[in-house]
Amino acid sequence: MAFRKLLSALGVGAPEVETELDRTKYLPGEEVTGTITLRGGAADAEIERLTAELVVRFESHITESAYLDTVARCELSGPFTLRAGEVRTERLALPLPLAAPLTHAGGRALKGAYCAIRTELAVDKAGDRSDLDAMEVHALPSQAAVLRAFEELGFRFDEAEVKPGTALGSRQDVDWWQEIELSSPPGYGLDTVELLLAVLPDEIDVRPGTTVAPLTLRHEETADHAALTARLEAHLRSVFPPR
């Protein structure tokens, strides 16, 4: 028994965790659900907790390299004993924040964006076990409408980056923001738009740069595409006058 416990502590015959998502495509504000299967190892294991996290790809300001970090987390189960060879299942339920970074918009992947659900089994006195399952966060209708309006004005997607910290003046209660970079067409006083779409329950702030005033719209206002495009163009010309 002592030898089996030692092997378990070293990761040999240790407990395993595997997650199967009910679906892989979600919208901000929805709940990610799925089934988590736990398999006991060669010896009984004392489980401290079972957690689920939404991890996203961040861009480092300092090293200009990418890394994964957590933006949402929930504890699914408290302490329990997982017997040797036991198989048990738990349900995954992780609410996505409205500020969840997008990976897709308009049916296309956003370059540089990555999201996944990491399920972690914290094992007392042994290495933790985890499972990572990629997923997609698609744009809400209001976000998709704004991005489509930018495209019709001649802007082109470059890449999306998630950055740590709080964007100046943002009304989102999170410590990160997603920046969607778009190349500007001729006729505007800028080369690139660093777009922040800050989603609130009733409104969306369209910020074509973290240092400029947002265009604030109610979600239902984005349904009139011609009016939305005209308002967006007027706002862009007011904050970025032609050179």
GROMACS elastic network, one bead per residue, 0.5 to 0.9 nm:
[ bonds ]
;  ai    aj funct       b0    kb
    1     4     6  0.50976   500
    1     5     6  0.62742   500
    1     6     6  0.86844   500
    1    43     6  0.76085   500
    2     5     6  0.51227   500
    2     6     6  0.62680   500
    2     7     6  0.87538   500
    3     6     6  0.50194   500
    3     7     6  0.62531   500
    3     8     6  0.86277   500
    4     7     6  0.50780   500
    4     8     6  0.61726   500
    4     9     6  0.86598   500
    4    12     6  0.86388   500
    4    13     6  0.80273   500
    4    42     6  0.62440   500
    4    43     6  0.60895   500
    5     8     6  0.50169   500
    5     9     6  0.62207   500
    5    10     6  0.86960   500
    5    14     6  0.89587   500
    5    42     6  0.77319   500
    5    43     6  0.60182   500
    5    44     6  0.81611   500
    5    45     6  0.86925   500
    6     9     6  0.50974   500
    6    10     6  0.63566   500
    6    11     6  0.87906   500
    6    12     6  0.84953   500
    7    10     6  0.50661   500
    7    11     6  0.63452   500
    7    13     6  0.65786   500
    7    14     6  0.76044   500
    7    42     6  0.81355   500
    7    43     6  0.89096   500
    8    11     6  0.50346   500
    8    12     6  0.50652   500
    8    13     6  0.53884   500
    8    15     6  0.79057   500
    8    41     6  0.71857   500
    8    42     6  0.67463   500
    8    43     6  0.68972   500
    8    45     6  0.84836   500
    8   126     6  0.72327   500
    8   127     6  0.87484   500
    9    12     6  0.73231   500
    9    13     6  0.88451   500
    9    14     6  0.71862   500
    9   125     6  0.69160   500
    9   127     6  0.65775   500
   10    13     6  0.86186   500
   10    14     6  0.79254   500
   10   126     6  0.71845   500
   10   127     6  0.73798   500
   11    14     6  0.50850   500
   11    15     6  0.83307   500
   11   126     6  0.75975   500
   11   127     6  0.67166   500
   11   128     6  0.89939   500
   11   129     6  0.88745   500
   12    15     6  0.89958   500
   12    41     6  0.82630   500
   12    42     6  0.80763   500
   13    16     6  0.87535   500
   13    40     6  0.84070   500
   13    43     6  0.77348   500
   14    39     6  0.87955   500
   14    40     6  0.70891   500
   14    42     6  0.63931   500
   14    43     6  0.76365   500
   14    45     6  0.82382   500
   14   126     6  0.85808   500
   14   127     6  0.86776   500
   14   129     6  0.83684   500
   15    38     6  0.71880   500
   15    39     6  0.55667   500
   15    42     6  0.78708   500
   15    43     6  0.85623   500
   15    44     6  0.87858   500
   15    45     6  0.74008   500
   15    82     6  0.79810   500
   15    84     6  0.82381   500
   15    85     6  0.84983   500
   15   121     6  0.84520   500
   15   123     6  0.83394   500
   15   129     6  0.72481   500
   16    37     6  0.81362   500
   16    38     6  0.57735   500
   16    39     6  0.51027   500
   16    40     6  0.66623   500
   16    41     6  0.71855   500
   16   121     6  0.80714   500
   16   129     6  0.63433   500
   16   130     6  0.77993   500
   16   131     6  0.87785   500
   17    36     6  0.69505   500
   17    37     6  0.57896   500
   17    39     6  0.65021   500
   17   119     6  0.75337   500
   17   120     6  0.74709   500
   17   121     6  0.67880   500
   17   129     6  0.65759   500
   17   130     6  0.62233   500
   17   131     6  0.63397   500
   18    35     6  0.83956   500
   18    36     6  0.57119   500
   18    37     6  0.52227   500
   18    38     6  0.66238   500
   18    39     6  0.85413   500
   18   119     6  0.77983   500
   18   130     6  0.77919   500
   18   131     6  0.57993   500
   18   132     6  0.85877   500
   19    34     6  0.69054   500
   19    35     6  0.57661   500
   19    37     6  0.62654   500
   19    38     6  0.88488   500
   19    92     6  0.82777   500
   19   117     6  0.88155   500
   19   118     6  0.86872   500
   19   119     6  0.70356   500
   19   131     6  0.66702   500
   19   132     6  0.80173   500
   19   133     6  0.73363   500
   20    23     6  0.84643   500
   20    33     6  0.88018   500
   20    34     6  0.55300   500
   20    35     6  0.53535   500
   20    36     6  0.64276   500
   20    37     6  0.82757   500
   20   133     6  0.78904   500
   21    24     6  0.64000   500
   21    32     6  0.75499   500
   21    33     6  0.60099   500
   21    35     6  0.64478   500
   21    36     6  0.84962   500
   21    92     6  0.81156   500
   21   117     6  0.88263   500
   21   133     6  0.78450   500
   21   135     6  0.86238   500
   22    32     6  0.78946   500
   22    33     6  0.57507   500
   22    35     6  0.74012   500
   23    26     6  0.77817   500
   23    32     6  0.80639   500
   23    33     6  0.77046   500
   23    34     6  0.77261   500
   23   135     6  0.82655   500
   24    32     6  0.85146   500
   24   133     6  0.88038   500
   24   134     6  0.75205   500
   24   136     6  0.59017   500
   24   137     6  0.84644   500
   25    32     6  0.89867   500
   25   135     6  0.62114   500
   25   137     6  0.60305   500
   25   138     6  0.68807   500
   26    29     6  0.85990   500
   26    30     6  0.65061   500
   26    31     6  0.79261   500
   26    32     6  0.72215   500
   26    96     6  0.86685   500
   26   135     6  0.78760   500
   26   136     6  0.62096   500
   26   137     6  0.50333   500
   26   138     6  0.60779   500
   26   139     6  0.88736   500
   27    30     6  0.56644   500
   27    31     6  0.86296   500
   27    96     6  0.79893   500
   27    98     6  0.84515   500
   27   100     6  0.84630   500
   27   102     6  0.84989   500
   27   136     6  0.83767   500
   27   137     6  0.54259   500
   27   138     6  0.52252   500
   27   139     6  0.63665   500
   27   140     6  0.61795   500
   28    31     6  0.85794   500
   28    95     6  0.88070   500
   28    96     6  0.57080   500
   28    97     6  0.59736   500
   28    99     6  0.67185   500
   28   100     6  0.55326   500
   28   101     6  0.80075   500
   28   102     6  0.80319   500
   28   137     6  0.67225   500
   28   138     6  0.74566   500
   28   139     6  0.74225   500
   28   140     6  0.69040   500
   28   199     6  0.89703   500
   29    95     6  0.66133   500
   29    97     6  0.50972   500
   29    99     6  0.80512   500
   29   100     6  0.77738   500
   30    94     6  0.86022   500
   30    95     6  0.59639   500
   30    96     6  0.55557   500
   30    97     6  0.78346   500
   30    98     6  0.83033   500
   31    93     6  0.62461   500
   31    94     6  0.54085   500
   31    96     6  0.57522   500
   32    92     6  0.72908   500
   32    93     6  0.56544   500
   32    94     6  0.50683   500
   32    95     6  0.61036   500
   32    96     6  0.69925   500
   32   117     6  0.86873   500
   33    91     6  0.72343   500
   33    94     6  0.65967   500
   33    95     6  0.87072   500
   34    90     6  0.86994   500
   34    91     6  0.60016   500
   34    93     6  0.70534   500
   35    89     6  0.67200   500
   35    90     6  0.60322   500
   35    92     6  0.57660   500
   36    88     6  0.83648   500
   36    89     6  0.54376   500
   36    90     6  0.50694   500
   36    91     6  0.59836   500
   36    92     6  0.64978   500
   36   119     6  0.81655   500
   37    87     6  0.70178   500
   37    88     6  0.59127   500
   37    90     6  0.65837   500
   37    91     6  0.88789   500
   38    82     6  0.82792   500
   38    86     6  0.78429   500
   38    87     6  0.56355   500
   38    88     6  0.52880   500
   38    89     6  0.60200   500
   38    90     6  0.79336   500
   38   121     6  0.86598   500
   39    82     6  0.79305   500
   39    83     6  0.86944   500
   39    84     6  0.82034   500
   39    85     6  0.63261   500
   39    86     6  0.56642   500
   39    88     6  0.67102   500
   39    89     6  0.88479   500
   40    43     6  0.73567   500
   40    44     6  0.70471   500
   40    45     6  0.74198   500
   40    82     6  0.57505   500
   40    83     6  0.56514   500
   40    87     6  0.63168   500
   40    88     6  0.85918   500
   41    44     6  0.70899   500
   41    45     6  0.77359   500
   41    82     6  0.84600   500
   41    83     6  0.77186   500
   41    84     6  0.51149   500
   41    85     6  0.55078   500
   41    86     6  0.78421   500
   42    45     6  0.89610   500
   42    83     6  0.87762   500
   42    84     6  0.53193   500
   42    85     6  0.66339   500
   43    82     6  0.87756   500
   43    83     6  0.68475   500
   43    85     6  0.77418   500
   44    81     6  0.68963   500
   44    82     6  0.58007   500
   44    85     6  0.82515   500
   44    86     6  0.88773   500
   45    80     6  0.85878   500
   45    81     6  0.57793   500
   45    82     6  0.52193   500
   45    83     6  0.63358   500
   45    84     6  0.73252   500
   45   123     6  0.68020   500
   45   124     6  0.73471   500
   45   126     6  0.88888   500
   46    79     6  0.72844   500
   46    80     6  0.61285   500
   46    82     6  0.63487   500
   46    83     6  0.85815   500
   46   122     6  0.88017   500
   46   123     6  0.60200   500
   46   124     6  0.55101   500
   46   125     6  0.84459   500
   47    50     6  0.76534   500
   47    78     6  0.79065   500
   47    79     6  0.54432   500
   47    80     6  0.53409   500
   47    81     6  0.58215   500
   47    82     6  0.67104   500
   47   121     6  0.69967   500
   47   122     6  0.58712   500
   47   124     6  0.59095   500
   48    77     6  0.86375   500
   48    78     6  0.63503   500
   48    80     6  0.68573   500
   48    81     6  0.87391   500
   48   121     6  0.77417   500
   48   122     6  0.53819   500
   48   123     6  0.57679   500
   48   124     6  0.59713   500
   49    75     6  0.70830   500
   49    76     6  0.75111   500
   49    77     6  0.56378   500
   49    79     6  0.54320   500
   49    80     6  0.78137   500
   49   120     6  0.81720   500
   49   121     6  0.62161   500
   49   122     6  0.54062   500
   49   123     6  0.76460   500
   50    74     6  0.89065   500
   50    75     6  0.60703   500
   50    76     6  0.54582   500
   50    77     6  0.51314   500
   50    78     6  0.67430   500
   50    79     6  0.83282   500
   50   119     6  0.73284   500
   50   120     6  0.58103   500
   50   122     6  0.63683   500
   51    73     6  0.71990   500
   51    74     6  0.58019   500
   51    76     6  0.53523   500
   51    77     6  0.71736   500
   51   118     6  0.82111   500
   51   119     6  0.57741   500
   51   120     6  0.53098   500
   51   121     6  0.67273   500
   51   122     6  0.81570   500
   52    72     6  0.84458   500
   52    73     6  0.57473   500
   52    74     6  0.55699   500
   52    75     6  0.64915   500
   52    76     6  0.70725   500
   52    92     6  0.74690   500
   52    93     6  0.83101   500
   52    94     6  0.69852   500
   52   117     6  0.66873   500
   52   118     6  0.56604   500
   52   120     6  0.63366   500
   53    70     6  0.62564   500
   53    71     6  0.74511   500
   53    72     6  0.56040   500
   53    74     6  0.65718   500
   53    75     6  0.88283   500
   53    94     6  0.76747   500
   53   116     6  0.81805   500
   53   117     6  0.55992   500
   53   118     6  0.51322   500
   53   119     6  0.64625   500
   53   120     6  0.81925   500
   54    69     6  0.83089   500
   54    70     6  0.56799   500
   54    71     6  0.58086   500
   54    72     6  0.50855   500
   54    73     6  0.63490   500
   54    94     6  0.80997   500
   54    96     6  0.79140   500
   54   100     6  0.89463   500
   54   115     6  0.69493   500
   54   116     6  0.58773   500
   54   118     6  0.64557   500
   55    68     6  0.61163   500
   55    69     6  0.51958   500
   55    71     6  0.60242   500
   55    72     6  0.74092   500
   55    73     6  0.89012   500
   55   114     6  0.83335   500
   55   115     6  0.57358   500
   55   116     6  0.54010   500
   55   117     6  0.62231   500
   55   118     6  0.68126   500
   56    67     6  0.82188   500
   56    68     6  0.54535   500
   56    69     6  0.57517   500
   56    70     6  0.65103   500
   56    71     6  0.71385   500
   56   101     6  0.76867   500
   56   113     6  0.76690   500
   56   114     6  0.55609   500
   56   116     6  0.65182   500
   56   117     6  0.89287   500
   56   162     6  0.77968   500
   57    66     6  0.64019   500
   57    67     6  0.56496   500
   57    69     6  0.67270   500
   57   112     6  0.78094   500
   57   113     6  0.63845   500
   57   114     6  0.53358   500
   57   115     6  0.67025   500
   57   161     6  0.77629   500
   57   162     6  0.66653   500
   57   163     6  0.89821   500
   58    65     6  0.83709   500
   58    66     6  0.55143   500
   58    67     6  0.53559   500
   58    68     6  0.59396   500
   58    69     6  0.68198   500
   58   113     6  0.86193   500
   58   114     6  0.88113   500
   58   161     6  0.66092   500
   58   163     6  0.57385   500
   58   164     6  0.73412   500
   59    62     6  0.89496   500
   59    63     6  0.86072   500
   59    64     6  0.63786   500
   59    65     6  0.58767   500
   59    67     6  0.66345   500
   59    68     6  0.88695   500
   59   161     6  0.62260   500
   59   162     6  0.60768   500
   59   163     6  0.57658   500
   59   164     6  0.80422   500
   60    63     6  0.56420   500
   60    64     6  0.50048   500
   60    65     6  0.54356   500
   60    66     6  0.60995   500
   60    67     6  0.74186   500
   60   163     6  0.72039   500
   60   164     6  0.80228   500
   61    64     6  0.56859   500
   61    65     6  0.81004   500
   61   163     6  0.77985   500
   61   164     6  0.85172   500
   62    65     6  0.81194   500
   63    66     6  0.85659   500
   68   114     6  0.88423   500
   68   115     6  0.88484   500
   70    73     6  0.72377   500
   71    97     6  0.86904   500
   71   100     6  0.79296   500
   71   174     6  0.84549   500
   71   175     6  0.84393   500
   71   176     6  0.80445   500
   72    94     6  0.80732   500
   72    95     6  0.80380   500
   72    96     6  0.71456   500
   72    97     6  0.74517   500
   72   100     6  0.87040   500
   73    94     6  0.72637   500
   73    95     6  0.86534   500
   74    93     6  0.82683   500
   74    94     6  0.64402   500
   74    95     6  0.85123   500
   75    78     6  0.75157   500
   76    90     6  0.80120   500
   76    91     6  0.79551   500
   76    92     6  0.71662   500
   76    93     6  0.78978   500
   76    94     6  0.89633   500
   77    80     6  0.82252   500
   77    90     6  0.83400   500
   82    85     6  0.83683   500
   82    86     6  0.65467   500
   82    87     6  0.84189   500
   82    88     6  0.85114   500
   83    86     6  0.52221   500
   83    87     6  0.85256   500
   84    87     6  0.89856   500
   92   119     6  0.89087   500
   94   117     6  0.89830   500
   96    99     6  0.80729   500
   96   100     6  0.62492   500
   97   100     6  0.52062   500
   97   174     6  0.89967   500
   98   101     6  0.86981   500
   98   172     6  0.87550   500
   98   198     6  0.85488   500
   98   199     6  0.61044   500
   98   200     6  0.69717   500
   98   201     6  0.79070   500
   99   102     6  0.87037   500
   99   172     6  0.70626   500
   99   173     6  0.85024   500
   99   174     6  0.74803   500
   99   176     6  0.87546   500
   99   177     6  0.76998   500
   99   178     6  0.84243   500
   99   197     6  0.86264   500
   99   198     6  0.67978   500
   99   199     6  0.62171   500
   99   200     6  0.82143   500
  100   137     6  0.75137   500
  100   177     6  0.88257   500
  100   178     6  0.85340   500
  101   113     6  0.78782   500
  101   114     6  0.85697   500
  101   115     6  0.78951   500
  101   137     6  0.70702   500
  101   138     6  0.89305   500
  101   161     6  0.88299   500
  101   162     6  0.71470   500
  101   177     6  0.76132   500
  101   178     6  0.58622   500
  102   105     6  0.73533   500
  102   109     6  0.89478   500
  102   110     6  0.76389   500
  102   113     6  0.70762   500
  102   114     6  0.83176   500
  102   115     6  0.83224   500
  102   136     6  0.76655   500
  102   137     6  0.50165   500
  102   138     6  0.57712   500
  102   139     6  0.61949   500
  102   160     6  0.83927   500
  102   178     6  0.79220   500
  103   108     6  0.84831   500
  103   109     6  0.58244   500
  103   110     6  0.53612   500
  103   111     6  0.80014   500
  103   112     6  0.82718   500
  103   113     6  0.50146   500
  103   114     6  0.60284   500
  103   115     6  0.70419   500
  103   135     6  0.86382   500
  103   136     6  0.57303   500
  103   137     6  0.51894   500
  103   138     6  0.62048   500
  103   139     6  0.81011   500
  103   160     6  0.82349   500
  104   107     6  0.63363   500
  104   108     6  0.53148   500
  104   110     6  0.53428   500
  104   111     6  0.89055   500
  104   113     6  0.81916   500
  104   136     6  0.67548   500
  104   137     6  0.61611   500
  104   139     6  0.64175   500
  105   108     6  0.54498   500
  105   109     6  0.65899   500
  105   110     6  0.69816   500
  105   137     6  0.86243   500
  105   138     6  0.56811   500
  105   139     6  0.51534   500
  105   140     6  0.85258   500
  105   143     6  0.81732   500
  105   144     6  0.60283   500
  105   147     6  0.78177   500
  105   148     6  0.89928   500
  106   109     6  0.84134   500
  106   138     6  0.82585   500
  106   139     6  0.75938   500
  106   144     6  0.62222   500
  106   145     6  0.88163   500
  106   147     6  0.81504   500
  106   148     6  0.75821   500
  107   138     6  0.80656   500
  109   112     6  0.88133   500
  109   113     6  0.77887   500
  109   136     6  0.87423   500
  109   138     6  0.88934   500
  110   113     6  0.57401   500
  110   114     6  0.87119   500
  110   157     6  0.79765   500
  110   158     6  0.83218   500
  110   159     6  0.62370   500
  110   160     6  0.61673   500
  110   180     6  0.85256   500
  111   114     6  0.87580   500
  111   157     6  0.84276   500
  111   158     6  0.71019   500
  111   160     6  0.59826   500
  111   161     6  0.87069   500
  112   159     6  0.56994   500
  112   160     6  0.53976   500
  112   161     6  0.63829   500
  113   159     6  0.78195   500
  113   160     6  0.57815   500
  113   161     6  0.66147   500
  113   162     6  0.78648   500
  114   134     6  0.76965   500
  114   135     6  0.80058   500
  114   136     6  0.77986   500
  114   137     6  0.89392   500
  115   133     6  0.86702   500
  115   134     6  0.60055   500
  115   135     6  0.57855   500
  115   136     6  0.65109   500
  115   137     6  0.74255   500
  116   132     6  0.63937   500
  116   133     6  0.52532   500
  116   135     6  0.51533   500
  116   136     6  0.78486   500
  117   131     6  0.80301   500
  117   132     6  0.57227   500
  117   133     6  0.51755   500
  117   134     6  0.63606   500
  117   135     6  0.71015   500
  118   130     6  0.66616   500
  118   131     6  0.55540   500
  118   133     6  0.64284   500
  118   134     6  0.86868   500
  119   129     6  0.84009   500
  119   130     6  0.53829   500
  119   131     6  0.51812   500
  119   132     6  0.65411   500
  119   133     6  0.83912   500
  120   128     6  0.69329   500
  120   129     6  0.57901   500
  120   131     6  0.65744   500
  120   132     6  0.88344   500
  121   128     6  0.57865   500
  121   129     6  0.51383   500
  121   130     6  0.60259   500
  121   131     6  0.88670   500
  122   126     6  0.82418   500
  122   127     6  0.76229   500
  122   129     6  0.66608   500
  122   130     6  0.84903   500
  123   126     6  0.54875   500
  123   127     6  0.64721   500
  123   128     6  0.54486   500
  123   129     6  0.75377   500
  124   127     6  0.80721   500
  124   128     6  0.83189   500
  138   144     6  0.86661   500
  139   142     6  0.77830   500
  139   143     6  0.55079   500
  139   144     6  0.54183   500
  140   143     6  0.51664   500
  140   144     6  0.60465   500
  140   145     6  0.85221   500
  141   144     6  0.50735   500
  141   145     6  0.60468   500
  141   146     6  0.86878   500
  141   219     6  0.81870   500
  141   222     6  0.81470   500
  141   223     6  0.82215   500
  142   145     6  0.51019   500
  142   146     6  0.63368   500
  142   147     6  0.87576   500
  142   199     6  0.89126   500
  142   203     6  0.89810   500
  142   204     6  0.74954   500
  142   218     6  0.87015   500
  142   219     6  0.55766   500
  142   220     6  0.76462   500
  142   221     6  0.83790   500
  142   222     6  0.56021   500
  142   223     6  0.73883   500
  143   146     6  0.52494   500
  143   147     6  0.63026   500
  143   148     6  0.86157   500
  143   197     6  0.69816   500
  143   199     6  0.82086   500
  143   204     6  0.78736   500
  143   206     6  0.89227   500
  143   219     6  0.87723   500
  143   222     6  0.85032   500
  144   147     6  0.51816   500
  144   148     6  0.60762   500
  144   149     6  0.86052   500
  145   148     6  0.50857   500
  145   149     6  0.62045   500
  145   150     6  0.87691   500
  145   222     6  0.61560   500
  145   223     6  0.72566   500
  145   225     6  0.71100   500
  145   228     6  0.81827   500
  146   149     6  0.50623   500
  146   150     6  0.63791   500
  146   151     6  0.87836   500
  146   197     6  0.87436   500
  146   206     6  0.79199   500
  146   222     6  0.71264   500
  146   225     6  0.86612   500
  146   228     6  0.75210   500
  146   229     6  0.78692   500
  146   232     6  0.82149   500
  147   150     6  0.51032   500
  147   151     6  0.63736   500
  147   152     6  0.87922   500
  148   151     6  0.50486   500
  148   152     6  0.62810   500
  148   153     6  0.87154   500
  148   225     6  0.88270   500
  148   229     6  0.87125   500
  149   152     6  0.50866   500
  149   153     6  0.63053   500
  149   154     6  0.88374   500
  149   155     6  0.88577   500
  149   225     6  0.73314   500
  149   226     6  0.85031   500
  149   228     6  0.71360   500
  149   229     6  0.51054   500
  149   230     6  0.87764   500
  149   232     6  0.75688   500
  149   233     6  0.88019   500
  150   153     6  0.51346   500
  150   154     6  0.66131   500
  150   155     6  0.54539   500
  150   156     6  0.78212   500
  150   182     6  0.86063   500
  150   229     6  0.75280   500
  150   232     6  0.78702   500
  150   233     6  0.84442   500
  151   154     6  0.51263   500
  151   156     6  0.60718   500
  151   157     6  0.81041   500
  152   155     6  0.72272   500
  152   229     6  0.78572   500
  153   184     6  0.89998   500
  153   185     6  0.78806   500
  153   229     6  0.76030   500
  153   233     6  0.74120   500
  154   183     6  0.86312   500
  154   184     6  0.70375   500
  154   185     6  0.54649   500
  154   186     6  0.85943   500
  155   182     6  0.59208   500
  155   183     6  0.55330   500
  155   185     6  0.57583   500
  155   192     6  0.87685   500
  155   193     6  0.85235   500
  156   181     6  0.84964   500
  156   182     6  0.51379   500
  156   183     6  0.51201   500
  156   184     6  0.69173   500
  156   185     6  0.81087   500
  157   160     6  0.84673   500
  157   180     6  0.75684   500
  157   181     6  0.62608   500
  157   183     6  0.64614   500
  158   180     6  0.75872   500
  158   181     6  0.53402   500
  158   182     6  0.52075   500
  158   183     6  0.65276   500
  159   179     6  0.84453   500
  159   180     6  0.60599   500
  159   181     6  0.54221   500
  159   182     6  0.73946   500
  160   178     6  0.69029   500
  160   179     6  0.56874   500
  160   181     6  0.60393   500
  161   177     6  0.83792   500
  161   178     6  0.56368   500
  161   179     6  0.52185   500
  161   180     6  0.64661   500
  161   181     6  0.80122   500
  162   176     6  0.68479   500
  162   177     6  0.56542   500
  162   179     6  0.61738   500
  162   180     6  0.87206   500
  163   166     6  0.85819   500
  163   167     6  0.89382   500
  163   175     6  0.88160   500
  163   176     6  0.55438   500
  163   177     6  0.55377   500
  163   178     6  0.62973   500
  163   179     6  0.75396   500
  164   167     6  0.88393   500
  164   175     6  0.62140   500
  164   177     6  0.67082   500
  164   178     6  0.89991   500
  165   174     6  0.81619   500
  165   177     6  0.72597   500
  166   169     6  0.82674   500
  166   170     6  0.71229   500
  166   172     6  0.84269   500
  166   173     6  0.84853   500
  166   174     6  0.69610   500
  166   176     6  0.55346   500
  166   177     6  0.67014   500
  167   170     6  0.54597   500
  167   171     6  0.88957   500
  167   172     6  0.87855   500
  167   175     6  0.82965   500
  167   176     6  0.74246   500
  167   177     6  0.64910   500
  167   196     6  0.88101   500
  167   210     6  0.62298   500
  167   211     6  0.86920   500
  168   210     6  0.61835   500
  168   211     6  0.68622   500
  169   172     6  0.89766   500
  169   210     6  0.78837   500
  169   211     6  0.82325   500
  169   213     6  0.86674   500
  170   173     6  0.80944   500
  170   177     6  0.89544   500
  170   198     6  0.71870   500
  170   205     6  0.84759   500
  170   210     6  0.83068   500
  171   174     6  0.89291   500
  171   198     6  0.72269   500
  171   199     6  0.86483   500
  171   200     6  0.79041   500
  171   205     6  0.84115   500
  172   175     6  0.85222   500
  172   177     6  0.86383   500
  172   198     6  0.63500   500
  172   199     6  0.73029   500
  172   200     6  0.71620   500
  174   177     6  0.76676   500
  177   196     6  0.73668   500
  177   197     6  0.89050   500
  177   198     6  0.84088   500
  178   195     6  0.81514   500
  178   196     6  0.62231   500
  178   197     6  0.77945   500
  178   198     6  0.88720   500
  179   194     6  0.57263   500
  179   195     6  0.53833   500
  179   196     6  0.52458   500
  179   197     6  0.80891   500
  179   209     6  0.86199   500
  179   210     6  0.89411   500
  180   193     6  0.78729   500
  180   194     6  0.56801   500
  180   196     6  0.65502   500
  180   197     6  0.84769   500
  181   192     6  0.67279   500
  181   193     6  0.56538   500
  181   195     6  0.60681   500
  182   191     6  0.87033   500
  182   192     6  0.56267   500
  182   193     6  0.51379   500
  182   194     6  0.66130   500
  182   195     6  0.74803   500
  183   190     6  0.89552   500
  183   191     6  0.61630   500
  183   193     6  0.64298   500
  184   187     6  0.85207   500
  184   188     6  0.71273   500
  184   189     6  0.88828   500
  184   190     6  0.67162   500
  184   191     6  0.50897   500
  184   192     6  0.52275   500
  184   193     6  0.66458   500
  185   188     6  0.69367   500
  185   190     6  0.87996   500
  185   191     6  0.75968   500
  185   192     6  0.88974   500
  186   189     6  0.83563   500
  186   190     6  0.86562   500
  186   191     6  0.83003   500
  187   190     6  0.86258   500
  187   241     6  0.88288   500
  187   242     6  0.60354   500
  187   243     6  0.80498   500
  188   191     6  0.77552   500
  188   236     6  0.77619   500
  188   237     6  0.67166   500
  188   240     6  0.63331   500
  188   241     6  0.64350   500
  188   243     6  0.72388   500
  189   236     6  0.89652   500
  189   237     6  0.78561   500
  189   239     6  0.87226   500
  189   241     6  0.52635   500
  189   243     6  0.50840   500
  190   193     6  0.73688   500
  190   240     6  0.66764   500
  190   241     6  0.86053   500
  190   242     6  0.81086   500
  190   243     6  0.82043   500
  193   208     6  0.55929   500
  193   209     6  0.63603   500
  194   207     6  0.81344   500
  194   208     6  0.56830   500
  194   210     6  0.74716   500
  195   206     6  0.72870   500
  195   207     6  0.56729   500
  195   209     6  0.55980   500
  195   210     6  0.77995   500
  196   205     6  0.78035   500
  196   206     6  0.62547   500
  196   207     6  0.50657   500
  196   208     6  0.64176   500
  196   209     6  0.68344   500
  196   210     6  0.71934   500
  196   214     6  0.89726   500
  197   204     6  0.66774   500
  197   205     6  0.57977   500
  197   206     6  0.50608   500
  197   207     6  0.63465   500
  197   208     6  0.85813   500
  198   203     6  0.84824   500
  198   204     6  0.56062   500
  198   206     6  0.66980   500
  198   207     6  0.78082   500
  199   202     6  0.81363   500
  199   203     6  0.63696   500
  199   205     6  0.65212   500
  199   206     6  0.88432   500
  200   203     6  0.51314   500
  200   204     6  0.58210   500
  200   205     6  0.79989   500
  201   204     6  0.82030   500
  201   219     6  0.86642   500
  202   217     6  0.86607   500
  202   218     6  0.58800   500
  202   219     6  0.61740   500
  202   220     6  0.86997   500
  203   216     6  0.67737   500
  203   217     6  0.54959   500
  203   219     6  0.53293   500
  203   220     6  0.86213   500
  204   215     6  0.82278   500
  204   216     6  0.58069   500
  204   217     6  0.54371   500
  204   218     6  0.62818   500
  204   219     6  0.64120   500
  205   214     6  0.55714   500
  205   215     6  0.56943   500
  205   217     6  0.65020   500
  205   218     6  0.88606   500
  206   209     6  0.89889   500
  206   213     6  0.87076   500
  206   214     6  0.51774   500
  206   216     6  0.61785   500
  206   217     6  0.78443   500
  206   232     6  0.86809   500
  207   210     6  0.65395   500
  207   211     6  0.84800   500
  207   212     6  0.67932   500
  207   213     6  0.65414   500
  207   215     6  0.64154   500
  207   216     6  0.85357   500
  208   211     6  0.85801   500
  208   212     6  0.69723   500
  208   213     6  0.82045   500
  208   214     6  0.71693   500
  208   215     6  0.86413   500
  208   236     6  0.76042   500
  208   239     6  0.88274   500
  209   212     6  0.55777   500
  209   213     6  0.81765   500
  209   214     6  0.84093   500
  210   213     6  0.81224   500
  210   214     6  0.87595   500
  212   239     6  0.69754   500
  213   239     6  0.77272   500
  214   235     6  0.85749   500
  215   231     6  0.84617   500
  215   232     6  0.74953   500
  215   235     6  0.68402   500
  217   220     6  0.81079   500
  217   221     6  0.62312   500
  217   222     6  0.72244   500
  218   221     6  0.53230   500
  218   222     6  0.72531   500
  219   222     6  0.57345   500
  219   223     6  0.76943   500
  220   223     6  0.56325   500
  220   224     6  0.81522   500
  221   224     6  0.62356   500
  221   225     6  0.86323   500
  221   227     6  0.83689   500
  221   228     6  0.72459   500
  222   225     6  0.63300   500
  222   227     6  0.80782   500
  222   228     6  0.57477   500
  222   229     6  0.89737   500
  223   226     6  0.89700   500
  223   227     6  0.87706   500
  223   228     6  0.77769   500
  224   227     6  0.55216   500
  224   228     6  0.60581   500
  224   229     6  0.86962   500
  225   229     6  0.60689   500
  225   230     6  0.85639   500
  226   229     6  0.52642   500
  226   230     6  0.62804   500
  226   231     6  0.87158   500
  227   230     6  0.51534   500
  227   231     6  0.61663   500
  227   232     6  0.85456   500
  228   231     6  0.51900   500
  228   232     6  0.60608   500
  228   233     6  0.85671   500
  229   232     6  0.51009   500
  229   233     6  0.61061   500
  229   234     6  0.86037   500
  230   233     6  0.51941   500
  230   234     6  0.62046   500
  230   235     6  0.86157   500
  231   234     6  0.51471   500
  231   235     6  0.61290   500
  231   236     6  0.86235   500
  232   235     6  0.51028   500
  232   236     6  0.61440   500
  232   237     6  0.86538   500
  233   236     6  0.51475   500
  233   237     6  0.62305   500
  233   238     6  0.86071   500
  234   237     6  0.52454   500
  234   238     6  0.61913   500
  234   239     6  0.88389   500
  235   238     6  0.50755   500
  235   239     6  0.63327   500
  235   240     6  0.83394   500
  236   239     6  0.53824   500
  236   240     6  0.56611   500
  236   241     6  0.77417   500
  237   240     6  0.50413   500
  237   242     6  0.71267   500
  238   241     6  0.57954   500
  240   243     6  0.85048   500
